């Protein structure tokens, strides 16, 4: 989630891992700036989405998501779509979930 500089880097790494045969598949890039999501998605051969809900509706098989959004948006993004999917981010989640 997020297609800025960090989000693009996350997408690049997932794309490279998939090419190396790792058990990962980049299915989409989510960003409210759809033009930015389109650009990153085209670069790495996946789909662009304007919202997490669009991605979750289209790809129910998604098991994990990378959070690459501004810190103030991490809590909302970490909830993903309420389905219990895993989220990976670059910040300590404890402070958002009452852990310190």
ZIFENBEL-V507251 format. One record per backbone hydrogen bond with DSSP energy under -0.5 kcal/mol. CO is the residue of the C=O (numbers start at 1). NH is the residue of the N-H. E is the energy in kcal/mol with one decimal. If there is no record, write none. Layout:
co = <CO;CO>
nh = <NH;NH>
e = <E;E>
This chain:
co = <1;4;5;6;7;8;9;10;11;12;13;14;15;16;17;18;22;25;27;29;30;32;33;33;34;35;36;37;38;39;40;41;41;42;47;49;51;52;53;54;55;59;63;65;66;67;70;71;73;74;75;77;79;86;88;92;93;93;94;94>
nh = <68;8;9;10;11;12;13;14;15;16;17;18;19;20;22;21;24;27;47;49;2;34;36;37;38;39;40;41;42;43;44;45;46;45;29;31;55;56;57;58;59;62;86;88;68;90;73;74;77;78;79;80;82;65;67;95;96;97;99;100>
e = <-3.0;-2.9;-1.7;-2.4;-2.5;-2.5;-2.4;-2.6;-2.6;-2.5;-2.7;-2.3;-2.1;-1.5;-2.4;-1.6;-2.2;-0.8;-1.5;-2.7;-3.7;-1.3;-0.6;-2.2;-3.0;-1.9;-2.1;-2.7;-2.5;-1.7;-1.6;-0.7;-2.2;-0.6;-2.2;-2.3;-1.7;-3.0;-2.3;-2.0;-3.0;-1.7;-2.1;-3.3;-0.7;-0.6;-2.5;-1.8;-2.1;-3.2;-0.9;-1.7;-2.7;-2.1;-4.3;-0.6;-1.5;-1.4;-4.3;-0.7>
